[in-house]
Amino acid sequence: MATQLQIARAGTITDQVKSIAETENLDARLVRDELAAGRLIIPANKLHLKTNLKPTGIGRLLTTKVNANIGKSSVRSRWKLKWRKCKSLCRQVPMRLWI
């Protein structure tokens, strides 16, 4: 089973790439090229896509720059720890990713 990266590098535009391009008002070829170059990712498990998960891209040309999962546990929630992790991530991410 090929990944989005492998498919993009082969020059193919997938439905997920088309969806992201439409959402971001970009040409699908540009989204594919950014994906193939490793400057854009689509964090979506193919099994989840079958359950109506809307694919979202993360990358320098897109509106989503960083993906942070700060959820609430049904067992316990340590909000301050999660916030500290998020702030730590923001300090560690190279500034070139924010541009």
Contacts in CASP RR format, 6 or more apart in sequence:
PFRMAT RR
TARGET T0000
AUTHOR 0000-0000-0000
METHOD contacts of the structure
MODEL  1
MATQLQIARAGTITDQVKSIAETENLDARLVRDELAAGRLIIPANKLHLK
TNLKPTGIGRLLTTKVNANIGKSSVRSRWKLKWRKCKSLCRQVPMRLWI
1 46 0 8 1.000
2 10 0 8 1.000
4 14 0 8 1.000
4 16 0 8 1.000
4 17 0 8 1.000
4 35 0 8 1.000
4 42 0 8 1.000
5 35 0 8 1.000
5 36 0 8 1.000
5 38 0 8 1.000
7 14 0 8 1.000
8 14 0 8 1.000
8 17 0 8 1.000
8 32 0 8 1.000
8 33 0 8 1.000
8 35 0 8 1.000
8 36 0 8 1.000
9 36 0 8 1.000
11 32 0 8 1.000
11 36 0 8 1.000
12 32 0 8 1.000
13 28 0 8 1.000
13 29 0 8 1.000
13 31 0 8 1.000
13 32 0 8 1.000
16 42 0 8 1.000
16 44 0 8 1.000
16 49 0 8 1.000
16 55 0 8 1.000
17 28 0 8 1.000
17 31 0 8 1.000
17 32 0 8 1.000
17 35 0 8 1.000
17 42 0 8 1.000
18 28 0 8 1.000
19 54 0 8 1.000
19 55 0 8 1.000
20 26 0 8 1.000
20 31 0 8 1.000
20 42 0 8 1.000
20 55 0 8 1.000
20 56 0 8 1.000
20 57 0 8 1.000
20 62 0 8 1.000
21 27 0 8 1.000
21 28 0 8 1.000
21 30 0 8 1.000
21 31 0 8 1.000
22 28 0 8 1.000
23 56 0 8 1.000
24 31 0 8 1.000
24 57 0 8 1.000
24 61 0 8 1.000
24 62 0 8 1.000
24 63 0 8 1.000
26 61 0 8 1.000
26 62 0 8 1.000
30 61 0 8 1.000
31 40 0 8 1.000
34 40 0 8 1.000
34 59 0 8 1.000
34 60 0 8 1.000
34 61 0 8 1.000
35 41 0 8 1.000
35 42 0 8 1.000
39 59 0 8 1.000
39 60 0 8 1.000
39 61 0 8 1.000
40 57 0 8 1.000
40 58 0 8 1.000
40 59 0 8 1.000
40 60 0 8 1.000
40 61 0 8 1.000
40 62 0 8 1.000
41 57 0 8 1.000
41 58 0 8 1.000
41 59 0 8 1.000
42 55 0 8 1.000
42 56 0 8 1.000
42 57 0 8 1.000
42 58 0 8 1.000
43 56 0 8 1.000
43 57 0 8 1.000
43 58 0 8 1.000
43 67 0 8 1.000
44 53 0 8 1.000
44 55 0 8 1.000
44 56 0 8 1.000
45 53 0 8 1.000
49 55 0 8 1.000
56 64 0 8 1.000
57 64 0 8 1.000
58 64 0 8 1.000
58 65 0 8 1.000
58 66 0 8 1.000
58 67 0 8 1.000
59 65 0 8 1.000
59 97 0 8 1.000
60 97 0 8 1.000
60 99 0 8 1.000
65 97 0 8 1.000
65 98 0 8 1.000
66 89 0 8 1.000
66 90 0 8 1.000
66 93 0 8 1.000
66 97 0 8 1.000
68 86 0 8 1.000
68 89 0 8 1.000
70 82 0 8 1.000
70 83 0 8 1.000
70 85 0 8 1.000
70 86 0 8 1.000
71 77 0 8 1.000
71 82 0 8 1.000
72 79 0 8 1.000
END
